[in-house]
Amino acid sequence: MLMRMADVQLAFPYLLLALTVAAAVKPTIPILIVLLALAAWVVFARTTRAAVRRELAMEYVQAATVLGASRLRIAMKYVLPNLLPVLAALTTLTLAALILVEATLGYLGIGIQPPTPSLGGMMQEGQTFLRSAWWLTVIPGSVLFIVALALNLVTEGLRGHLDPRLRGLR
């Protein structure tokens, strides 16, 4: 049932949902956090389910089951160590995407409201001064780019460091 709810949410464009909610209520930081969590839970739920199912189908897990290992032992010894690298990488990638969504909402004027700083809000405010003070838009945009790039590089590093299948390749 949870995966069907995820399918329904994936069928509905998230940005449209965020625009609708943000237009209906005054956008505050707690509301923005709830909106971003609603966007992210689906990816985590589907990825976790797929990774667990993949691990449970592996021959070494089936062999442990035949030898009488408990479900808790199989989960802790075989499934969890192979699930953690996937979730760590997914967390950093999702964080980068959520930062971009927040900046998009701020740029459109329905994210965090001034005087609270937001990269998207800074870019939107600086847009009117683009010819005379271009740095008001370029610097927040560059920061957004650098943060997203850094999180993607951290993802690669985490995956290479945590994934047991890649440890021997370094």
NUDREN-626823 format. One line per field, with one value per atom (N, C-alpha, C): atom name; residue in three letters; y, z, x. Coordinates in steps of 0.02 Angstrom, whole numbers. Atoms other than C-alpha are relative to their C-alpha. Layout:
! residues N
at <- CA | ...
aa <- ala | ...
yy <- Y | ...
zz <- Z | ...
xx <- X | ...
//
This chain:
! residues 170
at <- N | CA | C | N | CA | C | N | CA | C | N | CA | C | N | CA | C | N | CA | C | N | CA | C | N | CA | C | N | CA | C | N | CA | C | N | CA | C | N | CA | C | N | CA | C | N | CA | C | N | CA | C | N | CA | C | N | CA | C | N | CA | C | N | CA | C | N | CA | C | N | CA | C | N | CA | C | N | CA | C | N | CA | C | N | CA | C | N | CA | C | N | CA | C | N | CA | C | N | CA | C | N | CA | C | N | CA | C | N | CA | C | N | CA | C | N | CA | C | N | CA | C | N | CA | C | N | CA | C | N | CA | C | N | CA | C | N | CA | C | N | CA | C | N | CA | C | N | CA | C | N | CA | C | N | CA | C | N | CA | C | N | CA | C | N | CA | C | N | CA | C | N | CA | C | N | CA | C | N | CA | C | N | CA | C | N | CA | C | N | CA | C | N | CA | C | N | CA | C | N | CA | C | N | CA | C | N | CA | C | N | CA | C | N | CA | C | N | CA | C | N | CA | C | N | CA | C | N | CA | C | N | CA | C | N | CA | C | N | CA | C | N | CA | C | N | CA | C | N | CA | C | N | CA | C | N | CA | C | N | CA | C | N | CA | C | N | CA | C | N | CA | C | N | CA | C | N | CA | C | N | CA | C | N | CA | C | N | CA | C | N | CA | C | N | CA | C | N | CA | C | N | CA | C | N | CA | C | N | CA | C | N | CA | C | N | CA | C | N | CA | C | N | CA | C | N | CA | C | N | CA | C | N | CA | C | N | CA | C | N | CA | C | N | CA | C | N | CA | C | N | CA | C | N | CA | C | N | CA | C | N | CA | C | N | CA | C | N | CA | C | N | CA | C | N | CA | C | N | CA | C | N | CA | C | N | CA | C | N | CA | C | N | CA | C | N | CA | C | N | CA | C | N | CA | C | N | CA | C | N | CA | C | N | CA | C | N | CA | C | N | CA | C | N | CA | C | N | CA | C | N | CA | C | N | CA | C | N | CA | C | N | CA | C | N | CA | C | N | CA | C | N | CA | C | N | CA | C | N | CA | C | N | CA | C | N | CA | C | N | CA | C | N | CA | C | N | CA | C | N | CA | C | N | CA | C | N | CA | C | N | CA | C | N | CA | C | N | CA | C | N | CA | C | N | CA | C | N | CA | C | N | CA | C | N | CA | C | N | CA | C | N | CA | C | N | CA | C | N | CA | C | N | CA | C | N | CA | C | N | CA | C | N | CA | C | N | CA | C | N | CA | C | N | CA | C | N | CA | C | N | CA | C | N | CA | C | N | CA | C | N | CA | C | N | CA | C | N | CA | C | N | CA | C | N | CA | C | N | CA | C | N | CA | C
aa <- met | met | met | leu | leu | leu | met | met | met | arg | arg | arg | met | met | met | ala | ala | ala | asp | asp | asp | val | val | val | gln | gln | gln | leu | leu | leu | ala | ala | ala | phe | phe | phe | pro | pro | pro | tyr | tyr | tyr | leu | leu | leu | leu | leu | leu | leu | leu | leu | ala | ala | ala | leu | leu | leu | thr | thr | thr | val | val | val | ala | ala | ala | ala | ala | ala | ala | ala | ala | val | val | val | lys | lys | lys | pro | pro | pro | thr | thr | thr | ile | ile | ile | pro | pro | pro | ile | ile | ile | leu | leu | leu | ile | ile | ile | val | val | val | leu | leu | leu | leu | leu | leu | ala | ala | ala | leu | leu | leu | ala | ala | ala | ala | ala | ala | trp | trp | trp | val | val | val | val | val | val | phe | phe | phe | ala | ala | ala | arg | arg | arg | thr | thr | thr | thr | thr | thr | arg | arg | arg | ala | ala | ala | ala | ala | ala | val | val | val | arg | arg | arg | arg | arg | arg | glu | glu | glu | leu | leu | leu | ala | ala | ala | met | met | met | glu | glu | glu | tyr | tyr | tyr | val | val | val | gln | gln | gln | ala | ala | ala | ala | ala | ala | thr | thr | thr | val | val | val | leu | leu | leu | gly | gly | gly | ala | ala | ala | ser | ser | ser | arg | arg | arg | leu | leu | leu | arg | arg | arg | ile | ile | ile | ala | ala | ala | met | met | met | lys | lys | lys | tyr | tyr | tyr | val | val | val | leu | leu | leu | pro | pro | pro | asn | asn | asn | leu | leu | leu | leu | leu | leu | pro | pro | pro | val | val | val | leu | leu | leu | ala | ala | ala | ala | ala | ala | leu | leu | leu | thr | thr | thr | thr | thr | thr | leu | leu | leu | thr | thr | thr | leu | leu | leu | ala | ala | ala | ala | ala | ala | leu | leu | leu | ile | ile | ile | leu | leu | leu | val | val | val | glu | glu | glu | ala | ala | ala | thr | thr | thr | leu | leu | leu | gly | gly | gly | tyr | tyr | tyr | leu | leu | leu | gly | gly | gly | ile | ile | ile | gly | gly | gly | ile | ile | ile | gln | gln | gln | pro | pro | pro | pro | pro | pro | thr | thr | thr | pro | pro | pro | ser | ser | ser | leu | leu | leu | gly | gly | gly | gly | gly | gly | met | met | met | met | met | met | gln | gln | gln | glu | glu | glu | gly | gly | gly | gln | gln | gln | thr | thr | thr | phe | phe | phe | leu | leu | leu | arg | arg | arg | ser | ser | ser | ala | ala | ala | trp | trp | trp | trp | trp | trp | leu | leu | leu | thr | thr | thr | val | val | val | ile | ile | ile | pro | pro | pro | gly | gly | gly | ser | ser | ser | val | val | val | leu | leu | leu | phe | phe | phe | ile | ile | ile | val | val | val | ala | ala | ala | leu | leu | leu | ala | ala | ala | leu | leu | leu | asn | asn | asn | leu | leu | leu | val | val | val | thr | thr | thr | glu | glu | glu | gly | gly | gly | leu | leu | leu | arg | arg | arg | gly | gly | gly | his | his | his | leu | leu | leu | asp | asp | asp | pro | pro | pro | arg | arg | arg | leu | leu | leu | arg | arg | arg | gly | gly | gly | leu | leu | leu | arg | arg | arg
yy <- -59 | 0 | 63 | -57 | 117 | 15 | -11 | 90 | 27 | -29 | 129 | 74 | -71 | 293 | 37 | -29 | 326 | 8 | -5 | 289 | 59 | -56 | 413 | 66 | -63 | 547 | 12 | -8 | 514 | 21 | -17 | 533 | 74 | -71 | 709 | 41 | -40 | 840 | 34 | -26 | 889 | 76 | -73 | 1069 | 32 | -26 | 1095 | -6 | 7 | 1027 | 53 | -50 | 1142 | 70 | -66 | 1292 | 9 | -4 | 1252 | 11 | -6 | 1230 | 68 | -63 | 1381 | 60 | -54 | 1489 | 1 | 4 | 1429 | 24 | -20 | 1461 | 44 | -43 | 1587 | -44 | 44 | 1504 | 17 | -7 | 1480 | -57 | 52 | 1375 | -69 | 66 | 1233 | -28 | 23 | 1224 | -21 | 18 | 1222 | -67 | 64 | 1080 | -58 | 53 | 979 | -13 | 8 | 1011 | -38 | 35 | 955 | -72 | 70 | 800 | -40 | 34 | 757 | -17 | 15 | 766 | -57 | 46 | 659 | -70 | 65 | 515 | -54 | 50 | 430 | -32 | 25 | 414 | -47 | 43 | 343 | -65 | 60 | 221 | -49 | 44 | 152 | -29 | 23 | 142 | -52 | 47 | 56 | -66 | 62 | -70 | -40 | 34 | -110 | -30 | 25 | -127 | -59 | 56 | -240 | -61 | 57 | -350 | -30 | 25 | -362 | -41 | 36 | -413 | -65 | 61 | -540 | -54 | 49 | -624 | -27 | 22 | -646 | -71 | 69 | -823 | -7 | 6 | -790 | 11 | -10 | -729 | -63 | 62 | -883 | -57 | 51 | -992 | 9 | -13 | -908 | -20 | 20 | -937 | -76 | 73 | -1121 | -27 | 22 | -1136 | 18 | -14 | -1068 | 67 | -67 | -888 | 35 | -36 | -780 | 60 | -58 | -637 | 60 | -55 | -513 | -5 | 10 | -588 | 13 | -12 | -586 | 75 | -72 | -406 | 38 | -37 | -348 | -18 | 22 | -450 | 8 | 1 | -451 | 59 | -52 | -325 | 70 | -67 | -173 | 25 | -25 | -163 | 18 | -15 | -163 | 54 | -51 | -42 | 69 | -64 | 94 | 42 | -41 | 148 | 29 | -24 | 163 | 59 | -53 | 268 | 62 | -58 | 378 | 39 | -34 | 416 | 34 | -29 | 445 | 62 | -57 | 564 | 62 | -59 | 678 | 24 | -21 | 676 | 33 | -29 | 712 | 68 | -64 | 852 | 53 | -47 | 935 | 17 | -13 | 916 | 44 | -40 | 987 | 72 | -68 | 1137 | 37 | -30 | 1169 | 15 | -12 | 1152 | 61 | -58 | 1276 | 64 | -60 | 1398 | 17 | -13 | 1378 | 33 | -30 | 1415 | 71 | -67 | 1564 | 47 | -41 | 1629 | 20 | -15 | 1617 | 43 | -43 | 1714 | -35 | 36 | 1576 | -46 | 37 | 1504 | 39 | -37 | 1577 | 74 | -71 | 1759 | 43 | -47 | 1906 | 24 | -12 | 1957 | -63 | 62 | 1773 | -12 | 9 | 1741 | -66 | 59 | 1618 | 13 | -10 | 1590 | 19 | -17 | 1592 | 69 | -68 | 1748 | 53 | -47 | 1834 | 8 | -3 | 1789 | 39 | -35 | 1853 | 75 | -71 | 2018 | 32 | -28 | 2042 | 4 | 1 | 2011 | 70 | -68 | 2190 | 43 | -39 | 2255 | -36 | 43 | 2132 | 40 | -38 | 2265 | 41 | -43 | 2375 | -37 | 37 | 2251 | -75 | 69 | 2080 | -50 | 46 | 2004 | -17 | 15 | 2013 | -63 | 61 | 1872 | -56 | 50 | 1784 | -35 | 31 | 1755 | -51 | 53 | 1667 | -59 | 55 | 1566 | -43 | 37 | 1517 | -41 | 37 | 1468 | -61 | 56 | 1360 | -55 | 47 | 1278 | -37 | 30 | 1247 | -48 | 44 | 1173 | -64 | 60 | 1055 | -44 | 38 | 1003 | -34 | 29 | 977 | -59 | 56 | 867 | -60 | 56 | 763 | -33 | 29 | 740 | -37 | 36 | 693 | -66 | 62 | 564 | -53 | 48 | 483 | -25 | 20 | 483 | -47 | 43 | 409 | -69 | 64 | 274 | -42 | 37 | 226 | -23 | 17 | 225 | -51 | 42 | 136 | -65 | 58 | 12 | -59 | 56 | -159 | -30 | 29 | -211 | 41 | -43 | -62 | 8 | -9 | -71 | -30 | 33 | -190 | 32 | -31 | -82 | 61 | -60 | 64 | -17
zz <- 0 | 0 | 0 | -2 | 39 | -68 | 66 | -133 | -49 | 43 | -215 | 15 | -17 | -119 | -32 | 32 | -184 | -75 | 72 | -362 | -15 | 9 | -344 | 6 | -8 | -280 | -58 | 57 | -420 | -63 | 59 | -548 | 0 | -6 | -484 | 3 | -1 | -524 | 67 | -67 | -360 | 2 | 0 | -407 | -3 | 3 | -449 | 68 | -68 | -277 | 46 | -42 | -193 | -16 | 18 | -291 | 27 | -25 | -243 | 75 | -73 | -58 | 21 | -18 | -51 | -17 | 18 | -138 | 47 | -44 | -21 | 71 | -68 | 142 | -2 | -3 | 196 | 7 | -3 | 158 | 60 | -56 | 318 | -3 | 1 | 356 | 18 | -13 | 439 | -57 | 58 | 291 | -56 | 52 | 172 | 16 | -20 | 271 | -13 | 13 | 261 | -75 | 73 | 73 | -27 | 23 | 47 | 23 | -24 | 154 | -41 | 43 | 50 | -67 | 64 | -104 | 7 | -7 | -33 | 22 | -30 | 56 | -53 | 52 | -106 | -26 | 27 | -171 | 50 | -51 | -6 | 8 | -9 | 11 | -58 | 57 | -165 | -5 | 4 | -161 | 54 | -55 | 9 | -15 | 16 | -45 | -54 | 54 | -206 | 23 | -23 | -119 | 47 | -46 | 18 | -39 | 41 | -110 | -38 | 37 | -212 | 46 | -47 | -59 | 23 | -23 | -1 | -53 | 55 | -172 | -13 | 11 | -162 | 28 | -19 | -145 | 71 | -67 | 15 | 53 | -47 | 101 | 1 | 2 | 41 | 35 | -34 | 104 | 76 | -72 | 275 | 26 | -20 | 280 | 6 | -2 | 240 | 60 | -58 | 376 | 67 | -61 | 501 | 32 | -28 | 525 | 11 | -14 | 604 | -48 | 44 | 509 | 24 | -27 | 626 | -19 | 19 | 593 | -75 | 72 | 405 | -14 | 11 | 413 | 22 | -26 | 519 | -34 | 28 | 438 | -76 | 73 | 254 | -33 | 34 | 211 | 19 | -22 | 316 | -25 | 25 | 268 | -75 | 71 | 84 | -13 | 7 | 112 | 18 | -24 | 203 | -54 | 52 | 55 | -49 | 47 | -56 | 31 | -33 | 72 | 13 | -10 | 110 | -64 | 64 | -74 | -19 | 16 | -98 | 42 | -43 | 50 | -26 | 24 | -20 | -67 | 63 | -194 | 10 | -14 | -125 | 32 | -31 | -19 | -53 | 54 | -175 | -39 | 37 | -265 | 41 | -42 | -117 | 7 | -2 | -107 | -64 | 63 | -291 | -2 | -3 | -260 | 43 | -44 | -116 | -36 | 37 | -225 | -55 | 51 | -363 | 30 | -33 | -243 | 23 | -20 | -174 | -59 | 60 | -349 | -25 | 22 | -391 | 50 | -50 | -232 | 47 | -44 | -143 | 48 | -48 | -41 | 64 | -62 | 116 | -16 | 13 | 127 | 33 | -31 | 159 | 67 | 1 | 271 | 9 | -6 | 292 | -67 | 63 | 163 | -34 | 42 | 22 | -65 | 61 | -129 | -59 | 54 | -247 | 7 | -13 | -165 | -17 | 16 | -181 | -76 | 73 | -366 | -30 | 25 | -394 | 13 | -16 | -305 | -41 | 38 | -397 | -74 | 72 | -566 | -26 | 23 | -573 | -10 | 6 | -557 | -42 | 37 | -680 | -43 | 42 | -795 | 41 | -39 | -659 | 56 | -55 | -519 | -11 | 20 | -601 | 55 | -52 | -449 | 50 | -44 | -350 | -20 | 25 | -459 | -11 | 18 | -513 | 62 | -59 | -339 | 33 | -28 | -265 | -48 | 48 | -426 | 1 | -3 | -415 | 64 | -63 | -232 | -7 | 11 | -281 | -42 | 42 | -418 | 38 | -36 | -305 | 54 | -51 | -165 | -32 | 34 | -286 | -26 | 25 | -365 | 58 | -58 | -194 | 29 | -25 | -136 | -46 | 47 | -294 | 8 | -11 | -265 | 66 | -64 | -83 | -9 | 13 | -147 | -29 | 30 | -255 | 51 | -51 | -111 | 51 | -48 | 11 | -29 | 32 | -111 | -6 | 6 | -144 | 67 | -66 | 40 | 37 | -40 | 109 | -35 | 36 | -27 | 6 | -8 | 19 | -66 | 65 | -163 | -35 | 31 | -210 | 41 | -44 | -64 | -29 | 28 | -153 | -64 | 64 | -310 | 9 | -11 | -228 | 5
xx <- 41 | 0 | 44 | -45 | 145 | 30 | -28 | 219 | -52 | 52 | 52 | -9 | 1 | 48 | 59 | -59 | 223 | -11 | 14 | 166 | -47 | 46 | 23 | 37 | -37 | 140 | 48 | -46 | 265 | -37 | 39 | 126 | -19 | 18 | 90 | 64 | -62 | 224 | 10 | -12 | 304 | 1 | -5 | 341 | -70 | 69 | 157 | -33 | 26 | 110 | 29 | -32 | 236 | -27 | 28 | 172 | -70 | 69 | -8 | -2 | 0 | 29 | 28 | -31 | 143 | -44 | 46 | 13 | -60 | 59 | -126 | 15 | -18 | -33 | 62 | -59 | 98 | 61 | -59 | 266 | 44 | -45 | 364 | 51 | -52 | 517 | -29 | 28 | 417 | -42 | 40 | 297 | 46 | -48 | 445 | 33 | -31 | 525 | -48 | 50 | 363 | -6 | 4 | 352 | 60 | -60 | 531 | 1 | 4 | 504 | -49 | 48 | 351 | 31 | -32 | 460 | 50 | -56 | 600 | -20 | 14 | 512 | -10 | 15 | 458 | 64 | -63 | 635 | 33 | -30 | 697 | -38 | 41 | 552 | 11 | -8 | 568 | 71 | -70 | 758 | 14 | -11 | 760 | -33 | 36 | 630 | 36 | -34 | 722 | 67 | -65 | 891 | -8 | 12 | 820 | -21 | 23 | 732 | 59 | -58 | 893 | 46 | -44 | 995 | -31 | 33 | 866 | 0 | -2 | 875 | 70 | -68 | 1064 | 10 | -11 | 1130 | 27 | -27 | 1227 | -54 | 56 | 1067 | -43 | 39 | 973 | 37 | -39 | 1116 | -4 | 5 | 1110 | -69 | 67 | 922 | -5 | 2 | 944 | 39 | -40 | 1077 | -33 | 37 | 950 | 13 | -12 | 1005 | -67 | 62 | 871 | -7 | 12 | 791 | 39 | -38 | 875 | 74 | -71 | 1047 | 10 | -6 | 1018 | -4 | 8 | 960 | 63 | -58 | 1108 | 66 | -64 | 1245 | 5 | -3 | 1197 | -37 | 40 | 1061 | 23 | -17 | 1107 | 67 | -64 | 1292 | -2 | 5 | 1243 | -52 | 51 | 1098 | 27 | -26 | 1195 | 35 | -31 | 1305 | -51 | 52 | 1152 | -37 | 38 | 1058 | 44 | -45 | 1210 | 8 | -7 | 1235 | -66 | 65 | 1049 | -15 | 11 | 1045 | 35 | -36 | 1179 | -27 | 30 | 1103 | -67 | 66 | 930 | 8 | -12 | 999 | 16 | -16 | 1071 | -64 | 62 | 904 | -48 | 45 | 807 | 24 | -27 | 923 | -20 | 20 | 886 | -75 | 72 | 698 | -15 | 10 | 707 | 20 | -22 | 805 | -51 | 51 | 675 | -61 | 58 | 532 | 16 | -20 | 628 | 4 | -5 | 662 | -70 | 69 | 477 | -38 | 31 | 438 | -48 | 46 | 343 | 37 | -40 | 484 | 6 | -13 | 561 | -3 | 11 | 509 | 53 | -47 | 626 | -27 | -72 | 712 | 42 | -39 | 762 | 35 | -37 | 900 | -15 | 10 | 873 | 38 | -38 | 985 | -46 | 46 | 836 | -29 | 26 | 766 | 53 | -54 | 936 | 7 | -6 | 944 | -58 | 59 | 767 | 4 | -7 | 802 | 55 | -55 | 966 | -14 | 16 | 884 | -17 | 17 | 819 | 61 | -61 | 997 | 53 | -46 | 1074 | 49 | -46 | 1148 | 50 | -45 | 1223 | 37 | -32 | 1261 | -11 | 9 | 1273 | 17 | -22 | 1358 | -55 | 55 | 1196 | -38 | 31 | 1130 | 50 | -50 | 1289 | 29 | -31 | 1362 | -46 | 44 | 1207 | -8 | 4 | 1192 | 62 | -63 | 1375 | 4 | 1 | 1355 | -45 | 47 | 1206 | 33 | -35 | 1308 | 55 | -56 | 1459 | -26 | 28 | 1351 | -26 | 26 | 1263 | 57 | -58 | 1429 | 36 | -35 | 1510 | -39 | 40 | 1366 | 3 | -7 | 1379 | 69 | -67 | 1566 | 4 | 3 | 1534 | -36 | 36 | 1410 | 47 | -48 | 1544 | 50 | -48 | 1667 | -31 | 34 | 1542 | -13 | 15 | 1491 | 63 | -62 | 1671 | 28 | -26 | 1713 | -43 | 45 | 1559 | -21 | 26 | 1512 | 49 | -46 | 1586 | 23 | -20 | 1589 | 53 | -50 | 1699 | 63 | -58 | 1821 | 64 | -58 | 1938 | 26 | -19 | 1945 | 43 | -41 | 2037 | 72
//
